[in-house]
Structure formats: C-alpha cells, structure tokens
Amino acid sequence: MSQYLVLIYENETGYATASDPVIGEILAEHVKFQANVGAANQGGGWLQPTMTATSIRTDDAGGFDVTDAPFAEAKEALGGYYLIEADDLDAAIAIAKQVPARFGGVEVRPLRAM
C-alpha cells in the first residue's frame, strides 16, 4: 500500500458566500466520503482561508522573509486535504474522484518515503 495526499483546491468565494444550509450539505458530503472509503482515509483537515496564511521564504542573505499572505495567489486555493492509502495511483484516483469539491477540484500526489 502507498500513501497519497489528495489536495482540495476550491474558490474560497464559494464558501464565503455559501449559506449555512449549503455549508451543512458540504460537511455531510465529507462525512459520507469518509464513511465510503473507510480505512483508506488516514486523516485530513479543512484549512482556514488564505487570508490567515503566513508564508516563509529564505532570502538572499540566508535569513527569512515572513509575509502575511498565501505562498501563491491563485483563483482556487488549497482549502483542505485527505491522506489516503491505496494500492496504486489508479486506486488513489478512484478514491479522489469521490472527494467533495463543490467549488473546485482535487489533486492527487504520492507521498515520498523519507
């Protein structure tokens, strides 16, 4: 078995303007996803909006630049993730297709052993 990170990229405006019932529907979709994939789901989380992000980069002098902003500006932002376990990439993609992403899509990345 291999591990994959399923990154959920969505337009944050969708969440900012969604009604409480819509947010409830989305949360219910995630609960259903987690129940459907069972033990393949190794964990996950929902991130705070990008306006809460702090980016840290090394500077030319060997120090650090700390910025109150996301690492990259984009229409769709990383909003959450699942860590899944699957036999291979095809199996991981089959699982990732079930991840709710009403305002965007997902990306599947295999984890590299350290």
VMD Tcl script that builds the backbone (N, CA, C; Angstrom):
set m [mol new atoms 342]
animate dup $m
set s [atomselect $m all]
$s set {name element resname resid chain x y z} {
  {N N MET 1 A 0.840 -1.189 0.000}
  {CA C MET 1 A 0.000 0.000 0.000}
  {C C MET 1 A 0.882 1.248 0.000}
  {N N SER 2 A 0.438 2.232 -0.725}
  {CA C SER 2 A 1.127 3.520 -0.776}
  {C C SER 2 A 0.223 4.597 -0.218}
  {N N GLN 3 A 0.824 5.700 0.189}
  {CA C GLN 3 A 0.057 6.830 0.692}
  {C C GLN 3 A 0.043 7.948 -0.339}
  {N N TYR 4 A -1.085 8.625 -0.407}
  {CA C TYR 4 A -1.294 9.736 -1.334}
  {C C TYR 4 A -1.954 10.876 -0.578}
  {N N LEU 5 A -1.590 12.074 -0.955}
  {CA C LEU 5 A -2.253 13.248 -0.421}
  {C C LEU 5 A -3.221 13.737 -1.485}
  {N N VAL 6 A -4.470 13.873 -1.112}
  {CA C VAL 6 A -5.477 14.433 -2.001}
  {C C VAL 6 A -5.674 15.880 -1.557}
  {N N LEU 7 A -5.217 16.807 -2.389}
  {CA C LEU 7 A -5.288 18.231 -2.073}
  {C C LEU 7 A -6.566 18.798 -2.678}
  {N N ILE 8 A -7.327 19.493 -1.873}
  {CA C ILE 8 A -8.612 20.043 -2.316}
  {C C ILE 8 A -8.423 21.528 -2.601}
  {N N TYR 9 A -8.547 21.889 -3.871}
  {CA C TYR 9 A -8.421 23.283 -4.310}
  {C C TYR 9 A -9.797 23.785 -4.701}
  {N N GLU 10 A -10.209 24.876 -4.078}
  {CA C GLU 10 A -11.517 25.434 -4.384}
  {C C GLU 10 A -11.461 26.955 -4.359}
  {N N ASN 11 A -12.451 27.560 -4.986}
  {CA C ASN 11 A -12.600 29.006 -4.963}
  {C C ASN 11 A -13.179 29.384 -3.598}
  {N N GLU 12 A -12.422 30.141 -2.827}
  {CA C GLU 12 A -12.859 30.492 -1.464}
  {C C GLU 12 A -14.131 31.331 -1.449}
  {N N THR 13 A -14.414 32.032 -2.517}
  {CA C THR 13 A -15.633 32.844 -2.588}
  {C C THR 13 A -16.866 31.973 -2.412}
  {N N GLY 14 A -16.801 30.751 -2.933}
  {CA C GLY 14 A -17.936 29.837 -2.784}
  {C C GLY 14 A -18.285 29.602 -1.330}
  {N N TYR 15 A -17.277 29.431 -0.499}
  {CA C TYR 15 A -17.529 29.224 0.928}
  {C C TYR 15 A -17.917 30.519 1.630}
  {N N ALA 16 A -17.285 31.624 1.231}
  {CA C ALA 16 A -17.567 32.915 1.878}
  {C C ALA 16 A -19.005 33.351 1.648}
  {N N THR 17 A -19.581 32.960 0.516}
  {CA C THR 17 A -20.942 33.401 0.187}
  {C C THR 17 A -21.984 32.303 0.381}
  {N N ALA 18 A -21.558 31.119 0.771}
  {CA C ALA 18 A -22.492 29.998 0.944}
  {C C ALA 18 A -23.339 30.179 2.194}
  {N N SER 19 A -24.587 29.776 2.076}
  {CA C SER 19 A -25.497 29.828 3.228}
  {C C SER 19 A -25.156 28.697 4.196}
  {N N ASP 20 A -25.651 28.805 5.413}
  {CA C ASP 20 A -25.426 27.753 6.405}
  {C C ASP 20 A -25.934 26.395 5.914}
  {N N PRO 21 A -27.116 26.332 5.257}
  {CA C PRO 21 A -27.557 25.032 4.742}
  {C C PRO 21 A -26.588 24.438 3.706}
  {N N VAL 22 A -26.008 25.275 2.856}
  {CA C VAL 22 A -25.054 24.776 1.864}
  {C C VAL 22 A -23.800 24.256 2.559}
  {N N ILE 23 A -23.294 24.992 3.536}
  {CA C ILE 23 A -22.128 24.523 4.304}
  {C C ILE 23 A -22.463 23.193 4.971}
  {N N GLY 24 A -23.662 23.072 5.505}
  {CA C GLY 24 A -24.090 21.810 6.118}
  {C C GLY 24 A -24.104 20.669 5.117}
  {N N GLU 25 A -24.575 20.943 3.895}
  {CA C GLU 25 A -24.581 19.925 2.843}
  {C C GLU 25 A -23.156 19.478 2.517}
  {N N ILE 26 A -22.246 20.432 2.414}
  {CA C ILE 26 A -20.852 20.119 2.085}
  {C C ILE 26 A -20.230 19.269 3.192}
  {N N LEU 27 A -20.460 19.645 4.431}
  {CA C LEU 27 A -19.925 18.853 5.548}
  {C C LEU 27 A -20.499 17.438 5.526}
  {N N ALA 28 A -21.790 17.312 5.214}
  {CA C ALA 28 A -22.418 15.993 5.135}
  {C C ALA 28 A -21.797 15.175 3.996}
  {N N GLU 29 A -21.453 15.830 2.884}
  {CA C GLU 29 A -20.800 15.133 1.773}
  {C C GLU 29 A -19.436 14.588 2.206}
  {N N HIS 30 A -18.707 15.342 3.025}
  {CA C HIS 30 A -17.407 14.876 3.504}
  {C C HIS 30 A -17.565 13.715 4.487}
  {N N VAL 31 A -18.564 13.777 5.325}
  {CA C VAL 31 A -18.826 12.665 6.246}
  {C C VAL 31 A -19.155 11.406 5.451}
  {N N LYS 32 A -19.963 11.559 4.401}
  {CA C LYS 32 A -20.325 10.426 3.548}
  {C C LYS 32 A -19.083 9.874 2.843}
  {N N PHE 33 A -18.236 10.757 2.311}
  {CA C PHE 33 A -16.997 10.324 1.669}
  {C C PHE 33 A -16.165 9.500 2.636}
  {N N GLN 34 A -15.973 10.008 3.848}
  {CA C GLN 34 A -15.153 9.315 4.839}
  {C C GLN 34 A -15.724 7.939 5.175}
  {N N ALA 35 A -17.045 7.858 5.265}
  {CA C ALA 35 A -17.678 6.559 5.542}
  {C C ALA 35 A -17.493 5.608 4.359}
  {N N ASN 36 A -17.603 6.129 3.144}
  {CA C ASN 36 A -17.477 5.285 1.949}
  {C C ASN 36 A -16.087 4.706 1.774}
  {N N VAL 37 A -15.054 5.483 2.074}
  {CA C VAL 37 A -13.687 4.996 1.828}
  {C C VAL 37 A -13.090 4.291 3.042}
  {N N GLY 38 A -13.712 4.415 4.181}
  {CA C GLY 38 A -13.300 3.671 5.371}
  {C C GLY 38 A -11.838 3.843 5.724}
  {N N ALA 39 A -11.148 2.716 5.884}
  {CA C ALA 39 A -9.765 2.710 6.362}
  {C C ALA 39 A -8.782 3.310 5.358}
  {N N ALA 40 A -9.190 3.482 4.107}
  {CA C ALA 40 A -8.300 4.133 3.129}
  {C C ALA 40 A -8.025 5.576 3.536}
  {N N ASN 41 A -8.967 6.184 4.252}
  {CA C ASN 41 A -8.785 7.551 4.738}
  {C C ASN 41 A -7.929 7.512 5.996}
  {N N GLN 42 A -6.729 8.064 5.888}
  {CA C GLN 42 A -5.789 8.069 7.006}
  {C C GLN 42 A -5.836 9.367 7.800}
  {N N GLY 43 A -6.670 10.310 7.369}
  {CA C GLY 43 A -6.792 11.587 8.062}
  {C C GLY 43 A -7.030 12.701 7.067}
  {N N GLY 44 A -7.224 13.872 7.568}
  {CA C GLY 44 A -7.459 15.012 6.703}
  {C C GLY 44 A -7.777 16.243 7.521}
  {N N GLY 45 A -8.016 17.331 6.817}
  {CA C GLY 45 A -8.347 18.560 7.517}
  {C C GLY 45 A -8.844 19.628 6.573}
  {N N TRP 46 A -9.508 20.601 7.150}
  {CA C TRP 46 A -10.070 21.736 6.444}
  {C C TRP 46 A -9.257 22.945 6.878}
  {N N LEU 47 A -8.664 23.648 5.943}
  {CA C LEU 47 A -7.798 24.773 6.271}
  {C C LEU 47 A -8.580 26.068 6.431}
  {N N GLN 48 A -8.048 26.964 7.251}
  {CA C GLN 48 A -8.601 28.303 7.365}
  {C C GLN 48 A -8.394 29.024 6.021}
  {N N PRO 49 A -9.135 30.097 5.744}
  {CA C PRO 49 A -8.985 30.825 4.468}
  {C C PRO 49 A -7.562 31.359 4.263}
  {N N THR 50 A -7.217 31.613 3.003}
  {CA C THR 50 A -5.868 32.065 2.676}
  {C C THR 50 A -5.512 33.392 3.340}
  {N N MET 51 A -6.499 34.185 3.714}
  {CA C MET 51 A -6.183 35.462 4.356}
  {C C MET 51 A -5.520 35.243 5.722}
  {N N THR 52 A -5.566 34.016 6.242}
  {CA C THR 52 A -4.908 33.705 7.519}
  {C C THR 52 A -3.509 33.134 7.326}
  {N N ALA 53 A -3.096 32.965 6.065}
  {CA C ALA 53 A -1.816 32.319 5.766}
  {C C ALA 53 A -0.626 33.227 6.068}
  {N N THR 54 A 0.453 32.597 6.461}
  {CA C THR 54 A 1.749 33.258 6.624}
  {C C THR 54 A 2.755 32.467 5.805}
  {N N SER 55 A 3.450 33.140 4.901}
  {CA C SER 55 A 4.443 32.486 4.044}
  {C C SER 55 A 5.849 32.814 4.530}
  {N N ILE 56 A 6.712 31.828 4.489}
  {CA C ILE 56 A 8.096 31.993 4.921}
  {C C ILE 56 A 8.991 31.538 3.777}
  {N N ARG 57 A 9.886 32.439 3.357}
  {CA C ARG 57 A 10.838 32.126 2.292}
  {C C ARG 57 A 12.230 32.529 2.751}
  {N N THR 58 A 13.222 31.799 2.278}
  {CA C THR 58 A 14.591 32.210 2.570}
  {C C THR 58 A 14.938 33.395 1.688}
  {N N ASP 59 A 15.747 34.296 2.225}
  {CA C ASP 59 A 16.167 35.457 1.431}
  {C C ASP 59 A 17.613 35.271 0.969}
  {N N ASP 60 A 18.105 36.202 0.184}
  {CA C ASP 60 A 19.449 36.104 -0.388}
  {C C ASP 60 A 20.555 36.163 0.663}
  {N N ALA 61 A 20.264 36.702 1.829}
  {CA C ALA 61 A 21.273 36.841 2.882}
  {C C ALA 61 A 21.306 35.634 3.821}
  {N N GLY 62 A 20.498 34.601 3.531}
  {CA C GLY 62 A 20.477 33.425 4.388}
  {C C GLY 62 A 19.479 33.527 5.524}
  {N N GLY 63 A 18.712 34.595 5.529}
  {CA C GLY 63 A 17.677 34.771 6.542}
  {C C GLY 63 A 16.323 34.351 5.989}
  {N N PHE 64 A 15.285 34.951 6.554}
  {CA C PHE 64 A 13.928 34.588 6.156}
  {C C PHE 64 A 13.087 35.832 5.924}
  {N N ASP 65 A 12.223 35.748 4.929}
  {CA C ASP 65 A 11.181 36.742 4.717}
  {C C ASP 65 A 9.875 36.112 5.158}
  {N N VAL 66 A 9.176 36.780 6.065}
  {CA C VAL 66 A 7.891 36.295 6.561}
  {C C VAL 66 A 6.823 37.267 6.084}
  {N N THR 67 A 5.822 36.736 5.384}
  {CA C THR 67 A 4.788 37.572 4.785}
  {C C THR 67 A 3.411 37.075 5.204}
  {N N ASP 68 A 2.548 38.014 5.570}
  {CA C ASP 68 A 1.157 37.670 5.879}
  {C C ASP 68 A 0.383 37.568 4.576}
  {N N ALA 69 A 0.506 36.405 3.932}
  {CA C ALA 69 A -0.176 36.160 2.659}
  {C C ALA 69 A 0.074 34.711 2.261}
  {N N PRO 70 A -0.763 34.190 1.378}
  {CA C PRO 70 A -0.518 32.826 0.900}
  {C C PRO 70 A 0.757 32.756 0.071}
  {N N PHE 71 A 1.305 31.574 -0.091}
  {CA C PHE 71 A 2.535 31.365 -0.844}
  {C C PHE 71 A 2.376 31.817 -2.288}
  {N N ALA 72 A 1.213 31.546 -2.866}
  {CA C ALA 72 A 0.950 31.960 -4.248}
  {C C ALA 72 A -0.485 32.451 -4.353}
  {N N GLU 73 A -0.681 33.486 -5.112}
  {CA C GLU 73 A -2.031 33.995 -5.382}
  {C C GLU 73 A -2.628 33.147 -6.501}
  {N N ALA 74 A -3.846 32.674 -6.319}
  {CA C ALA 74 A -4.496 31.851 -7.331}
  {C C ALA 74 A -6.003 31.977 -7.204}
  {N N LYS 75 A -6.702 31.690 -8.280}
  {CA C LYS 75 A -8.166 31.722 -8.264}
  {C C LYS 75 A -8.704 30.678 -7.292}
  {N N GLU 76 A -8.118 29.481 -7.343}
  {CA C GLU 76 A -8.502 28.422 -6.423}
  {C C GLU 76 A -7.362 28.217 -5.428}
  {N N ALA 77 A -7.719 28.050 -4.180}
  {CA C ALA 77 A -6.718 27.933 -3.119}
  {C C ALA 77 A -6.815 26.568 -2.445}
  {N N LEU 78 A -5.702 26.135 -1.878}
  {CA C LEU 78 A -5.699 24.904 -1.102}
  {C C LEU 78 A -6.579 25.120 0.120}
  {N N GLY 79 A -7.643 24.343 0.209}
  {CA C GLY 79 A -8.594 24.528 1.295}
  {C C GLY 79 A -8.677 23.354 2.249}
  {N N GLY 80 A -8.119 22.221 1.841}
  {CA C GLY 80 A -8.165 21.056 2.700}
  {C C GLY 80 A -7.438 19.901 2.048}
  {N N TYR 81 A -7.418 18.784 2.731}
  {CA C TYR 81 A -6.681 17.631 2.236}
  {C C TYR 81 A -7.180 16.356 2.898}
  {N N TYR 82 A -6.898 15.253 2.246}
  {CA C TYR 82 A -7.054 13.927 2.833}
  {C C TYR 82 A -5.760 13.169 2.599}
  {N N LEU 83 A -5.334 12.422 3.573}
  {CA C LEU 83 A -4.235 11.478 3.426}
  {C C LEU 83 A -4.902 10.129 3.237}
  {N N ILE 84 A -4.654 9.503 2.084}
  {CA C ILE 84 A -5.294 8.221 1.815}
  {C C ILE 84 A -4.243 7.146 1.559}
  {N N GLU 85 A -4.667 5.916 1.714}
  {CA C GLU 85 A -3.821 4.776 1.424}
  {C C GLU 85 A -4.486 3.988 0.307}
  {N N ALA 86 A -3.704 3.626 -0.712}
  {CA C ALA 86 A -4.254 2.897 -1.855}
  {C C ALA 86 A -3.186 1.988 -2.438}
  {N N ASP 87 A -3.627 0.964 -3.172}
  {CA C ASP 87 A -2.700 0.009 -3.786}
  {C C ASP 87 A -1.805 0.662 -4.828}
  {N N ASP 88 A -2.360 1.609 -5.594}
  {CA C ASP 88 A -1.602 2.262 -6.666}
  {C C ASP 88 A -2.283 3.574 -7.035}
  {N N LEU 89 A -1.709 4.288 -7.994}
  {CA C LEU 89 A -2.248 5.584 -8.388}
  {C C LEU 89 A -3.672 5.466 -8.912}
  {N N ASP 90 A -3.961 4.442 -9.685}
  {CA C ASP 90 A -5.326 4.273 -10.208}
  {C C ASP 90 A -6.338 4.141 -9.081}
  {N N ALA 91 A -5.991 3.373 -8.057}
  {CA C ALA 91 A -6.882 3.222 -6.905}
  {C C ALA 91 A -7.016 4.542 -6.147}
  {N N ALA 92 A -5.912 5.292 -6.033}
  {CA C ALA 92 A -5.957 6.598 -5.357}
  {C C ALA 92 A -6.843 7.568 -6.131}
  {N N ILE 93 A -6.746 7.537 -7.450}
  {CA C ILE 93 A -7.585 8.414 -8.273}
  {C C ILE 93 A -9.055 8.046 -8.107}
  {N N ALA 94 A -9.355 6.761 -8.049}
  {CA C ALA 94 A -10.748 6.329 -7.846}
  {C C ALA 94 A -11.294 6.861 -6.527}
  {N N ILE 95 A -10.461 6.858 -5.497}
  {CA C ILE 95 A -10.885 7.414 -4.204}
  {C C ILE 95 A -11.029 8.922 -4.314}
  {N N ALA 96 A -10.047 9.580 -4.929}
  {CA C ALA 96 A -10.051 11.045 -5.025}
  {C C ALA 96 A -11.255 11.568 -5.798}
  {N N LYS 97 A -11.753 10.804 -6.752}
  {CA C LYS 97 A -12.938 11.218 -7.518}
  {C C LYS 97 A -14.164 11.354 -6.630}
  {N N GLN 98 A -14.130 10.733 -5.463}
  {CA C GLN 98 A -15.258 10.786 -4.531}
  {C C GLN 98 A -15.182 11.970 -3.566}
  {N N VAL 99 A -14.041 12.653 -3.519}
  {CA C VAL 99 A -13.862 13.757 -2.574}
  {C C VAL 99 A -14.747 14.933 -2.995}
  {N N PRO 100 A -15.583 15.428 -2.093}
  {CA C PRO 100 A -16.411 16.583 -2.431}
  {C C PRO 100 A -15.543 17.820 -2.665}
  {N N ALA 101 A -15.745 18.477 -3.779}
  {CA C ALA 101 A -15.036 19.724 -4.096}
  {C C ALA 101 A -15.995 20.586 -4.909}
  {N N ARG 102 A -17.049 21.018 -4.270}
  {CA C ARG 102 A -18.137 21.738 -4.931}
  {C C ARG 102 A -17.665 22.991 -5.663}
  {N N PHE 103 A -16.651 23.662 -5.135}
  {CA C PHE 103 A -16.208 24.934 -5.718}
  {C C PHE 103 A -14.856 24.827 -6.417}
  {N N GLY 104 A -14.458 23.604 -6.805}
  {CA C GLY 104 A -13.160 23.449 -7.461}
  {C C GLY 104 A -12.873 22.015 -7.829}
  {N N GLY 105 A -11.702 21.520 -7.439}
  {CA C GLY 105 A -11.294 20.167 -7.774}
  {C C GLY 105 A -10.218 19.673 -6.827}
  {N N VAL 106 A -9.685 18.500 -7.132}
  {CA C VAL 106 A -8.668 17.900 -6.273}
  {C C VAL 106 A -7.433 17.532 -7.080}
  {N N GLU 107 A -6.341 17.380 -6.373}
  {CA C GLU 107 A -5.063 16.941 -6.948}
  {C C GLU 107 A -4.577 15.760 -6.116}
  {N N VAL 108 A -4.072 14.733 -6.780}
  {CA C VAL 108 A -3.555 13.552 -6.084}
  {C C VAL 108 A -2.036 13.556 -6.211}
  {N N ARG 109 A -1.358 13.431 -5.069}
  {CA C ARG 109 A 0.111 13.407 -5.065}
  {C C ARG 109 A 0.583 12.242 -4.215}
  {N N PRO 110 A 1.450 11.380 -4.778}
  {CA C PRO 110 A 2.003 10.296 -3.960}
  {C C PRO 110 A 2.996 10.855 -2.947}
  {N N LEU 111 A 3.007 10.253 -1.762}
  {CA C LEU 111 A 3.983 10.653 -0.755}
  {C C LEU 111 A 5.293 9.929 -1.039}
  {N N ARG 112 A 6.361 10.621 -0.776}
  {CA C ARG 112 A 7.706 10.073 -0.962}
  {C C ARG 112 A 8.219 9.622 0.395}
  {N N ALA 113 A 8.786 8.428 0.450}
  {CA C ALA 113 A 9.338 7.926 1.713}
  {C C ALA 113 A 10.549 8.762 2.104}
  {N N MET 114 A 10.673 9.065 3.391}
  {CA C MET 114 A 11.813 9.855 3.859}
  {C C MET 114 A 12.763 8.985 4.643}
}
mol reanalyze $m
mol bondsrecalc $m
mol representation Tube
mol addrep $m
